[in-house]
Amino acid sequence: MSWFTASRNAAPRRSGVVTVLDVGSSKVCCIIARLLPAEEGRALSHRTHRIRVLGIGHQKSRGVKSGVVVDLDHAEEAIRLAVDAAERMAGVTVESLLVNVSAGRPRSESSAATINLGGHEATEADIDRVLAAGARQALAAERQLVHALAVGFTLDAERGIRDPRGMVGDALGVEMHVLTADLAPLRNLELCVNRSHLSVERMVATPYASGLAALVQDETEMGAACIDMGGGTTTLSVFVNGKFVHADAIPVGGHHVTMDIARGLSIRLDDAERLKVMHGSALPENGDDRSVVTIQPMGGDEGEQPVQVPRGAMNRVVRARIEETLELVRERLQRSGFGNLVGRRIVLTGGASQLTGLPETARRLLGRNVRLGRPLGIAGLPEAAKGPAFATPVGLLIYPQVAGFESRSSGGGLRFLATGTGGRLQRVSQWLRDSF
């Protein structure tokens, strides 16, 4: 029985251990957690299990730029250190894990397919056939299928069916959201993980994971967008009627704000990051030019005195980049065709979303209600990991519970890439076979 077949069957609810790896441009985070069956009536939206963290490890990211691996050795070292810290804290050895992906110019498409049922009941095999048919239609050369998700089923003339299993009809159809990405960046990310003697169970799109962690049930049902502002990328996900229906990514994030400050004030990157965190603001504040910040000139002599710069000068640089990024997000949301379905509900998450005044600026530029989203419904996280910066790894922990009605051909082993780890399908389903 495959991982996805097991995840669709809600009856055998047992505990299991899952490991996730968030490879970002600013940090690499590994979390090992136990999934415990939720008590009836107490499960959160779309979740069958409670999550309890056993171990967590995170490192400053190296060798990754805008979500793309640019140095295999440095990225491998950061992954090894993060996984090792989580293993030691949890007291377990990790062999395979779920990994996020935000690189590869993700592209969302709609797809549809129909198969003949011949009047018999729709079975699991029929659903697999129609999902595979819909996924094949959208896959282009040199693109990798990341997600192929059923948005809704049709049975003969009846539309809007959520679960057709056991229903009788002549023709079973599916409307799908298919998310693809360039193959090469995904291959390099998997190669990095394999070089750390680990196997990739599944690649999950960063915007999907962030939305799963930060959005509440009413938001996903009524329509909402989740904007994850990371260090090197800003991703956008749209959920409507409880389904993930669109994703996009912009290769701009919090690190670009830091670079702008460093260049504008001619200071070191570490100093620019400190100034951004401590004094940066996306709001035009009165008195900014009367308040000053102290900086150490880059490459100055040891005896050179620090320089004082008006805080307003620094924050004008910050605001320019933030406003540009939010305008790009607004444009992508309008172009997606889902702008009206989202309504006025926007959730900001990711490490860069913690910049002072960002929700207010987003509210003004996007013309919608904006709130800051944090990971929901997870126990055992240290206090430092409960903020928006950890939405993606928490979403990866939620993903196995919602993987039903996704084509088995999506997000598995990458084409042309052999890992030499004894077969991915075996590892994909190992933890579920052992525990669920």
C-alpha positions as CSV (number, residue, x, y, z in Angstrom):
1,M,0.0,0.0,0.0
2,S,1.5,3.4,-1.0
3,W,1.9,6.4,1.2
4,F,-1.0,8.2,-0.5
5,T,-3.4,5.3,-0.3
6,A,-2.6,5.1,3.4
7,S,-3.1,8.8,3.9
8,R,-6.6,8.7,2.4
9,N,-7.8,6.0,4.7
10,A,-8.8,7.7,7.9
11,A,-9.8,4.6,9.8
12,P,-6.4,3.2,11.0
13,R,-5.4,6.3,13.0
14,R,-2.2,5.5,14.8
15,S,0.8,7.5,15.8
16,G,3.8,8.0,13.5
17,V,7.0,9.9,13.4
18,V,7.8,12.3,10.5
19,T,10.8,14.4,9.7
20,V,10.8,17.6,7.7
21,L,13.5,19.9,6.3
22,D,13.0,23.5,5.5
23,V,15.9,24.7,3.2
24,G,15.6,28.4,3.0
25,S,17.8,31.3,1.9
26,S,18.3,32.5,5.5
27,K,18.0,29.3,7.6
28,V,17.9,25.6,7.3
29,C,15.5,24.0,9.8
30,C,14.9,20.3,10.6
31,I,12.0,19.2,12.8
32,I,11.3,15.6,13.9
33,A,7.7,15.2,15.3
34,R,5.3,12.5,16.3
35,L,1.8,12.6,14.8
36,L,-0.8,11.4,17.4
37,P,-4.4,10.7,16.5
38,A,-6.6,13.6,17.3
39,E,-9.6,13.0,19.5
40,E,-13.0,13.0,17.8
41,G,-14.3,16.5,17.5
42,R,-11.1,18.1,18.5
43,A,-9.2,17.9,15.2
44,L,-8.2,21.2,13.5
45,S,-9.1,21.9,9.9
46,H,-8.2,19.0,7.6
47,R,-6.1,17.4,10.2
48,T,-6.4,13.9,11.5
49,H,-3.6,14.0,14.0
50,R,-2.0,16.2,16.7
51,I,1.6,17.1,16.2
52,R,4.2,16.9,19.0
53,V,7.7,18.0,18.3
54,L,10.5,15.6,19.4
55,G,13.5,17.4,18.1
56,I,14.4,20.6,16.2
57,G,17.6,21.9,14.7
58,H,18.3,25.0,12.7
59,Q,21.4,26.6,11.1
60,K,22.2,29.7,9.2
61,S,21.7,28.9,5.6
62,R,24.7,28.7,3.4
63,G,25.0,27.9,-0.3
64,V,21.4,28.8,-1.0
65,K,20.3,32.0,-2.9
66,S,16.6,32.9,-3.6
67,G,15.7,29.3,-2.8
68,V,18.3,27.9,-5.3
69,V,21.3,25.8,-4.3
70,V,24.3,27.7,-5.5
71,D,27.0,25.9,-3.5
72,L,26.5,22.1,-2.9
73,D,29.2,21.8,-0.2
74,H,28.0,24.7,1.9
75,A,24.4,23.7,1.6
76,E,25.2,20.1,2.4
77,E,27.0,21.2,5.6
78,A,24.1,23.3,6.8
79,I,21.7,20.5,6.2
80,R,23.9,18.0,8.0
81,L,24.2,20.2,11.0
82,A,20.5,21.0,11.2
83,V,19.5,17.3,10.9
84,D,22.1,16.2,13.4
85,A,20.9,18.7,16.0
86,A,17.3,17.5,15.6
87,E,18.4,13.8,15.8
88,R,20.3,14.4,19.0
89,M,17.4,16.2,20.6
90,A,14.8,13.6,19.5
91,G,17.0,10.6,20.1
92,V,16.3,9.1,16.7
93,T,18.2,8.5,13.5
94,V,16.7,10.1,10.3
95,E,16.9,8.3,7.0
96,S,14.3,10.2,4.9
97,L,12.3,13.4,5.1
98,L,9.9,15.9,3.5
99,V,11.6,18.9,1.9
100,N,10.2,22.2,0.9
101,V,10.8,23.8,-2.5
102,S,10.4,27.5,-3.5
103,A,12.8,27.6,-6.5
104,G,12.3,26.6,-10.1
105,R,9.9,29.3,-11.2
106,P,6.8,27.4,-9.9
107,R,3.8,27.6,-12.3
108,S,0.2,26.8,-11.5
109,E,-2.2,25.5,-14.2
110,S,-5.7,24.1,-14.2
111,S,-6.2,20.7,-15.7
112,A,-9.2,18.4,-16.2
113,A,-9.6,14.8,-17.2
114,T,-12.5,12.2,-17.4
115,I,-12.5,8.4,-17.4
116,N,-15.2,5.9,-18.1
117,L,-16.7,4.1,-15.1
118,G,-19.2,2.0,-17.0
119,G,-21.8,2.3,-14.3
120,H,-19.9,0.7,-11.4
121,E,-18.9,2.3,-8.1
122,A,-15.9,4.7,-8.1
123,T,-12.9,3.0,-6.4
124,E,-9.5,4.1,-5.2
125,A,-8.0,2.8,-8.4
126,D,-10.5,4.9,-10.5
127,I,-9.5,8.0,-8.6
128,D,-5.8,7.2,-9.1
129,R,-6.4,6.8,-12.9
130,V,-8.3,10.1,-13.3
131,L,-5.7,12.0,-11.2
132,A,-2.9,10.6,-13.2
133,A,-4.6,11.5,-16.5
134,G,-5.1,15.1,-15.3
135,A,-1.5,15.4,-14.1
136,R,-0.1,14.1,-17.5
137,Q,-1.9,16.8,-19.4
138,A,-0.1,19.7,-17.7
139,L,3.5,18.3,-17.6
140,A,5.9,19.9,-20.1
141,A,9.4,18.9,-21.0
142,E,12.1,19.9,-18.5
143,R,9.4,20.7,-15.9
144,Q,8.9,18.6,-12.8
145,L,5.5,17.9,-11.3
146,V,5.4,19.1,-7.7
147,H,1.7,18.8,-6.9
148,A,-1.3,17.5,-8.8
149,L,-4.3,18.2,-6.5
150,A,-7.9,17.5,-7.1
151,V,-10.0,20.7,-6.7
152,G,-13.3,19.0,-7.4
153,F,-14.8,15.8,-9.0
154,T,-17.6,15.4,-11.4
155,L,-19.8,12.3,-11.7
156,D,-21.7,12.3,-15.0
157,A,-23.4,15.8,-15.0
158,E,-23.0,16.4,-11.3
159,R,-20.3,18.9,-10.3
160,G,-18.7,19.9,-7.0
161,I,-18.3,16.3,-5.6
162,R,-15.6,16.2,-2.9
163,D,-15.2,12.5,-2.5
164,P,-16.6,10.2,-5.2
165,R,-15.5,6.9,-3.6
166,G,-18.4,4.4,-3.5
167,M,-20.6,6.6,-5.8
168,V,-22.1,5.1,-9.0
169,G,-21.9,6.7,-12.5
170,D,-20.8,6.3,-16.1
171,A,-18.1,9.0,-16.2
172,L,-15.7,10.2,-13.4
173,G,-14.1,13.6,-14.0
174,V,-11.7,15.7,-12.0
175,E,-10.7,19.4,-12.0
176,M,-7.1,19.8,-10.9
177,H,-4.6,22.3,-9.7
178,V,-1.2,21.2,-11.2
179,L,2.0,22.9,-9.9
180,T,5.2,22.4,-11.9
181,A,8.7,23.7,-11.5
182,D,12.0,23.7,-13.5
183,L,13.7,20.4,-13.1
184,A,17.3,21.4,-12.5
185,P,16.9,23.4,-9.2
186,L,14.9,20.5,-7.8
187,R,17.5,18.0,-8.8
188,N,20.2,20.0,-7.2
189,L,18.2,20.3,-4.0
190,E,17.7,16.6,-3.8
191,L,21.3,15.9,-4.6
192,C,22.3,18.1,-1.6
193,V,20.0,16.0,0.7
194,N,21.3,12.8,-0.8
195,R,24.9,13.8,-0.2
196,S,24.0,14.1,3.5
197,H,23.1,10.4,3.3
198,L,19.4,11.2,3.5
199,S,16.5,10.4,1.1
200,V,13.8,12.8,0.0
201,E,10.3,11.3,0.6
202,R,8.5,14.2,-1.0
203,M,9.0,17.7,-2.1
204,V,6.3,20.1,-1.0
205,A,5.9,23.7,-2.4
206,T,6.8,26.3,0.2
207,P,3.6,28.4,-0.4
208,Y,1.4,25.3,0.1
209,A,3.2,24.4,3.4
210,S,3.0,28.0,4.7
211,G,-0.7,28.2,3.9
212,L,-1.4,24.9,5.7
213,A,0.3,26.2,8.8
214,A,-0.9,29.8,8.9
215,L,-4.5,29.8,7.6
216,V,-7.5,28.9,9.7
217,Q,-10.4,26.8,8.4
218,D,-12.8,29.7,7.7
219,E,-10.1,31.5,5.6
220,T,-9.4,28.4,3.4
221,E,-13.1,27.8,2.9
222,M,-14.1,31.4,2.1
223,G,-11.0,32.2,0.1
224,A,-7.7,33.6,1.3
225,A,-4.1,34.3,0.2
226,C,-1.0,33.5,2.2
227,I,2.1,35.6,1.5
228,D,5.3,34.0,2.8
229,M,8.1,36.5,2.9
230,G,11.4,34.6,3.4
231,G,15.0,35.6,3.2
232,G,15.4,35.1,-0.5
233,T,12.0,34.5,-1.9
234,T,8.4,35.8,-1.4
235,T,5.8,33.1,-2.2
236,L,2.1,33.4,-2.7
237,S,-0.6,30.7,-2.2
238,V,-4.3,30.9,-2.7
239,F,-6.9,28.7,-1.0
240,V,-10.5,28.5,-2.0
241,N,-13.2,26.1,-0.8
242,G,-10.7,24.5,1.4
243,K,-8.4,23.7,-1.6
244,F,-4.9,24.9,-2.6
245,V,-5.7,26.4,-6.0
246,H,-2.7,28.7,-7.0
247,A,0.9,29.4,-6.2
248,D,3.6,31.8,-7.3
249,A,7.0,32.9,-6.2
250,I,9.0,36.1,-6.5
251,P,12.9,35.9,-6.0
252,V,12.9,38.8,-3.6
253,G,12.9,38.6,0.2
254,G,14.2,40.0,3.4
255,H,17.8,39.5,2.4
256,H,17.3,42.1,-0.4
257,V,16.3,44.6,2.2
258,T,19.5,43.9,4.1
259,M,21.5,44.3,0.9
260,D,19.9,47.6,0.2
261,I,20.7,48.9,3.6
262,A,24.3,47.7,3.4
263,R,24.8,49.3,0.0
264,G,23.0,52.5,0.9
265,L,24.9,53.1,4.1
266,S,28.1,51.4,3.0
267,I,28.2,49.0,6.0
268,R,28.8,45.3,6.5
269,L,25.9,42.9,5.9
270,D,25.9,41.7,9.5
271,D,25.5,45.3,10.7
272,A,22.8,46.0,8.1
273,E,20.8,42.9,9.3
274,R,21.1,44.1,12.9
275,L,19.9,47.6,12.0
276,K,17.0,46.2,10.0
277,V,15.9,44.0,12.9
278,M,16.3,46.6,15.7
279,H,15.4,49.8,13.9
280,G,13.9,49.0,10.6
281,S,10.3,50.0,9.8
282,A,8.1,49.9,6.7
283,L,6.1,52.8,8.1
284,P,6.7,56.5,7.4
285,E,7.2,57.6,11.0
286,N,7.2,61.2,12.2
287,G,10.5,62.1,13.8
288,D,12.5,59.5,11.9
289,D,15.0,62.1,10.8
290,R,15.5,63.4,14.4
291,S,16.3,59.9,15.6
292,V,19.7,58.5,14.7
293,V,21.3,55.1,14.5
294,T,25.0,54.4,15.1
295,I,26.9,52.4,12.4
296,Q,30.4,51.2,12.0
297,P,31.8,52.1,8.6
298,M,32.7,49.1,6.4
299,G,36.5,48.5,6.1
300,G,37.3,51.5,8.3
301,D,40.5,51.7,10.3
302,E,40.5,50.3,13.9
303,G,40.6,53.8,15.3
304,E,37.8,55.2,13.1
305,Q,34.8,56.4,15.0
306,P,31.3,55.1,14.4
307,V,29.0,57.3,12.3
308,Q,25.5,58.4,13.2
309,V,22.9,58.2,10.5
310,P,19.3,59.5,10.6
311,R,16.9,56.5,11.1
312,G,14.7,58.0,8.5
313,A,17.4,57.7,5.8
314,M,17.7,54.0,6.5
315,N,14.0,53.4,6.6
316,R,13.4,55.1,3.3
317,V,15.6,52.4,1.8
318,V,13.6,49.7,3.6
319,R,10.2,51.1,2.5
320,A,11.3,51.3,-1.1
321,R,12.1,47.6,-1.3
322,I,9.1,46.5,0.8
323,E,6.7,48.5,-1.3
324,E,8.2,47.2,-4.5
325,T,7.9,43.6,-3.3
326,L,4.2,44.1,-2.2
327,E,3.4,45.7,-5.6
328,L,4.8,42.6,-7.3
329,V,2.7,40.4,-5.1
330,R,-0.4,42.5,-5.9
331,E,0.3,42.2,-9.6
332,R,0.8,38.4,-9.4
333,L,-2.4,38.0,-7.4
334,Q,-4.4,40.0,-9.9
335,R,-2.9,38.1,-12.8
336,S,-3.8,34.7,-11.2
337,G,-7.5,35.3,-11.7
338,F,-8.2,34.5,-8.0
339,G,-8.1,38.1,-6.7
340,N,-11.9,38.3,-6.4
341,L,-12.2,34.9,-4.8
342,V,-9.6,35.8,-2.1
343,G,-11.8,38.8,-1.1
344,R,-10.2,40.9,1.6
345,R,-8.3,38.1,3.4
346,I,-4.5,38.2,3.3
347,V,-2.2,36.4,5.8
348,L,1.5,37.4,6.0
349,T,4.0,34.9,7.3
350,G,7.7,34.1,6.9
351,G,10.7,35.6,8.7
352,A,10.7,38.9,6.8
353,S,7.1,39.5,7.6
354,Q,8.2,40.4,11.2
355,L,9.5,43.8,10.0
356,T,7.9,46.6,12.0
357,G,5.0,48.2,10.2
358,L,4.8,45.5,7.4
359,P,1.1,44.5,8.0
360,E,0.0,48.1,7.9
361,T,2.0,48.8,4.7
362,A,0.6,45.6,3.1
363,R,-2.9,46.7,4.1
364,R,-2.5,50.0,2.4
365,L,-0.9,48.7,-0.8
366,L,-3.0,45.5,-1.2
367,G,-6.2,47.2,-0.2
368,R,-7.3,44.2,1.9
369,N,-7.4,43.0,5.5
370,V,-4.0,41.7,6.5
371,R,-2.9,39.8,9.6
372,L,0.3,38.2,10.7
373,G,0.1,34.4,10.6
374,R,1.9,32.0,13.0
375,P,2.1,28.2,13.0
376,L,-1.1,26.8,14.5
377,G,-1.9,23.6,16.4
378,I,1.5,22.2,17.2
379,A,2.9,21.2,20.6
380,G,6.5,21.1,21.8
381,L,7.9,23.9,19.7
382,P,10.5,26.1,21.6
383,E,9.3,29.7,22.1
384,A,11.8,30.9,19.5
385,A,10.2,28.7,16.8
386,K,6.6,29.8,17.4
387,G,6.8,32.8,15.1
388,P,6.1,33.4,11.4
389,A,9.6,32.3,10.4
390,F,8.7,28.7,11.2
391,A,5.4,28.5,9.2
392,T,6.9,26.4,6.4
393,P,8.4,23.5,8.5
394,V,5.2,23.3,10.5
395,G,3.2,23.2,7.3
396,L,5.4,20.3,6.1
397,L,4.4,18.4,9.3
398,I,0.7,19.0,8.4
399,Y,1.1,18.0,4.8
400,P,1.0,14.2,5.2
401,Q,-2.5,14.5,6.8
402,V,-3.9,16.3,3.7
403,A,-2.1,14.4,1.0
404,G,-5.3,12.5,-0.1
405,F,-6.6,13.1,-3.6
406,E,-3.2,14.0,-4.9
407,S,-1.7,12.2,-7.9
408,R,0.8,9.7,-6.8
409,S,3.0,10.7,-9.7
410,S,3.5,14.2,-8.3
411,G,6.4,15.2,-6.1
412,G,8.0,11.8,-5.8
413,G,11.3,10.8,-7.2
414,L,12.7,13.3,-9.7
415,R,13.1,12.1,-13.3
416,F,16.6,10.9,-14.3
417,L,17.9,11.1,-10.7
418,A,18.8,7.9,-8.9
419,T,19.6,8.2,-5.2
420,G,21.0,4.7,-4.6
421,T,19.0,4.5,-1.3
422,G,17.0,1.4,-1.9
423,G,14.0,2.7,-3.7
424,R,12.1,5.9,-3.0
425,L,8.6,4.4,-3.0
426,Q,9.7,2.1,-0.2
427,R,11.0,5.0,1.9
428,V,8.0,7.2,1.0
429,S,5.6,4.8,2.8
430,Q,7.9,3.4,5.4
431,W,6.9,5.5,8.3
432,L,3.2,5.1,7.5
433,R,3.5,1.3,7.1
434,D,5.3,1.1,10.5
435,S,2.9,3.3,12.4
436,F,-0.4,4.4,10.7
